[in-house]
Amino acid sequence: MPAKPAKSVAKPSKSAAAPRKSAAANDKNKPLMEDIRLLGRILGEVIREQEGREAYELVERIRKLSVAFRLKRDAQAGKTFDKLLKSLSGEQTVSVIRAFSYFSHLANIAEDRHHVRRREIHERAGSLAEGSLAFALERLHEAGVRPAEIARSLQHGFISPVLTAHPTEVQRKSILDAERAIAGLVERRDGLHTERELRDNEALLRARVTQLWQTRMLRYSKLTVADEIENALSYYHATFLREIPKLYAELEEALPGHELNSFLRMGHWIGGDRDGNPNVTAATLNHALRRQGEVALRHYLTELHELGAELSISYRLARITPEMQTLAERSPDRNEHRMDEPYRRALTGMYARLAATLTELTGTEALRHAVAPQDPYRSPEELLADLRVIEASLRSHHADALIAPRLKPLMRAIQVFGFHLATLDLRQSSDQHELVITELLATARIAPDYAALDEAARRELLLKLLSDARPLRVVGHAYGEKTQGELAIFEAAREALARFGREALRHYIISHTETVSDLLEVLLLLKEVGLLRGTLDSSDAISDLIVVPLFETIGDLREAPTIMAEFYALPGIAALIKRGGAEQDVMLGYSDSNKDGGMFTSSWELYRAEIALVEMFARLRVAHGITLRLFHGRGGTVGRGGGPSYQAILAQPPGTVNGQIRLTEQGEVINSKYANPEIGRRNLETLVAATLEATLLHPTKSAPKSFLDAAQALSDASFKAYRGLVYDTPGFADYFFAATPIREIAELNIGSRPASRKATRAIEDLRAIPWGFSWGQSRIALPGWCGFGSAVAAFLGAEGSEQHQQGLALLKRMHRQWPFFRTLLSNLDMVLAKTDLGIAERYVDLVEDRRLGKKIFTAVRAEFERTQAALSLITGEKDRLAANPALARSIEHRFPYIDPLNHLQVELMRRYRAIAPEKRADDPTLERVQRGIHLSINGIAAGLRNTG
């Protein structure tokens, strides 16, 4: 029986062996639907084969009831659905959840392929996609920006996506690897035409889907920092090491005659971010850097080996340069079969040197040896110099064609990734630094209770110590575990810089920066271990690391410009920063500011802070040449600063980008952006394109005062409404812990970091990531929209009044003319489209206090409806995602498969919570119930994609 698009996980469809119709067919989404049908059919066949027909038919019955409940709000279907779910055994529940979860994963693969396919079609037709590098370069050309100016901007640019781990990453590496294999097979189908080719491809797909079905989706042990490191490194093998050099090649082709520095570099937090994570230590820092180095060096070794196979040139047939002859003679390769092949001899010697480098830096061995490892390279520049000798020699005998395929990408990779792969940031909370300083000063009898000093006294004391050449530590004293552990991190950083080079570690991030002394404390700790050399009052003091304040809460954002101005006003600080490279990163936290004040207020306070910081640093740049670089701590959800990167960068205030930007990439967003190599390169292109446009095309004039005043009024009203609901409503925390899976998420083997900073149920202590993730799981996504509806209602006043008419006209003008406001409303549109209060209401049944649950959900629903109405009023669009039909179609296709996961999650949470904690150890059903909940969390996250 043929399947309909997006209607069946498992029904058979028309044979996939039939040749695919052209992707340029009238229905541009037909190839997507064919892929979804194919993958759904194969999954259904695997379920029938592995679990039996009864399991397959159960999946179909649940899907149909879910659709009836969603689309028709059929009360009878809802009752039948509830009854069926409650009757399922533990094994049946797990089987059904796995079916829908895996379908979400497979649908993502099909959508990713279709995204690439449509982009290729547009490009072949000469249509440039917004956000692409070609689109940005065309816009710059039309605006009269010359290639030399673009190249100059890139020469001084610094663009860095920073991969971070967090407590809601739900993917196992084994699952990621299987999905990459499936994605590769789906991609290859577009180039197949014969029945035999398509049958063979389908057989391989079935094998990989079978592998997926029989691969454990969950971790049975707690995820370690080392596991998180390996997950992140898998994206280098899949995407970054090969796709980033391709991006540079595209730019060089577009800007002929202009040499480009490596302005695009990767960053990491994993292994260096110990804020709230006691599992990150000096050992994990060393492990992270060694594994990063190993990945980079093994890639270079493989490329050198392949290059040796390709450069089989004989000196009898081509005249090489004297430098090339010297490089070949220096090689220990004396194999008589290669004596007339100088490139191969040279590359054999280079491989031996790089193999020795691998062993020296990482303690591991190369996979193959033509000659014994020897004479390690001391720096990436040494290796690059040898490759440049090869490049020049190839050009000398007209073998330029041999450079582009492998040699040039390898050279660019070495320039970008060095021997360190990615810059690893260190991060710790300011209160932890205070504890260490307090113990050091008490032991040295300098200050008996540093923590009791006020801010002025702290600054005076810290400046005095920074101008004193003597160390603080007392030889032989047994310091506490906390102090020893923190100082060990700093010492490991010093050793790592000596081993892997300046780019391996550049930034030390201070979470919860609230005072100037928070910055001075870290400088003092750097001085203690030799990462800051010289004294602050001398002319030779220099710091190896950039001390980066992280301003997270609404209050912190408001104080950020004042704190930085007072920091730079201190004697010796500006000169110290200038000697260290004249760069100052400032990190802005999206997640905590949202949890603190709501979506609109968070966005507005970030905007204001950026403008004030840029104005302050403009003066520093004139006086000392110091460059400001903003580091955006964005998450996956709109409530955590998520949303399309292109629009987000272009929506930055005038003058805040200037070719310099860092931003975090987290959780499921990393997988959706970078698991597929082609999509990964497109996403990296988007960062470069948006940075170029924001730097060279962005208006320098501020938004009109009327816009700024209106945004402030909206922010004030939004803050009041959000705080009133979330923090001031009695019982709201109890409601949150009952009506979302936060308790179950906290017990998952998901991340190495605990979900809460303290062992409390206070929202203030909860980490912003699981806060947003939990709301996303229950399909209410409250952090992404709460407060906006009330804000607009307060701003407009009574309908029909003059205030209402004038206010609405102003908001509509802001939407048309102001990128900040337009992007904010676009993201709001997306999060409202993914919100489903019908599903969310199912979770309210989990609240034991029925009256409380109903009361709070009623308030939530009212605010949601106000926000829906406000958005439609301003944009003129009644339906959500009217301006983004592709995402609207995606949601329409996938929601019937996500809904059953939510319904089953609610039922399993009910069962799990019904088991008294003291009886759980003896309950034989507990493991299956927990497994089902965890699988549902994985499937919902995969289906919604940007929930982390």
Secondary structure, 3 states (H helix, E strand, C coil): CCCCCCCCCCCCCCCCCCCCCCCCCCCCCHHHHHHHHHHHHHHHHHHHHHHCHHHHHHHHHHHHHHHHHHHHCCHHHHHHHHHHHHHCCHHHHHHHHHHHHHHHHHHHHHHHHHHHHHHHHHHHCCCCCCCCHHHHHHHHHHCCCCHHHHHHHHHCCEEEEEEECCCCCCCCHHHHHHHHHHHHHHHHHCCCCCHHHHHHHHHHHHHHHHHHHCCCCCCCCCCCHHHHHHHHHHHHHHHHHHHHHHHHHHHHHHCCCCCCCCCECCEECCCCECCCCCCCCHHHHHHHHHHHHHHHHHHHHHHHHHHHHHCCCCCCCCCCCHHHHHHHHHCCCCCHHHCCCHHHHHHHHHHHHHHHHHHHHHCCCCCCCCCCCCCCCCCHHHHHHHHHHHHHHHHHCCCHHHHHHHHHHHHHHHHHHCCCCCEECEEEEHHHHHHHHHHHHHHCCCCCCHHHCCHHHHHHHHHHHHCCCCCCCCCCCCCCHHHHHHHHHHHHHHHHHHHHCHHHCCEEEEECCCCHHHHHHHHHHHHHHCCEECCCCCCCCEECCEEEEEECCHHHHHHHHHHHHHHHHCCCHHHHHHHCCCEEEEEEECHHHHHHHCHHHHHHHHHHHHHHHHHHHHHHHHHHCCEEEEEEECCCCHHHCCCCHHHHHHCCCCCCCCCEEEEEEECHHHHHHHCCHHHHHHHHHHHHHHHHHHHHCCCCCCCCHHHHHHHHHHHHHHHHHHHHHHCCCCCHHHHHHHHCCHHHHHCCCCCCCCCECCCCCCHHHECHHHHHHHHHHCCCCHHHCCCHHHHHHHHHCCCCCHHHHHHHHHHHHHHHHCHHHHHHHHHHHHHHHHCCHHHHHHHHCCCCCHHHHHHHHHHHHHHHHHHHHHHHHHHCCCCCCCCCHHHHHHHHHHHHHHHHHHHHHHHHHHHHHHCCHHHHHHCCCHHHHHHHHHHHHHHHHHHHCCCC
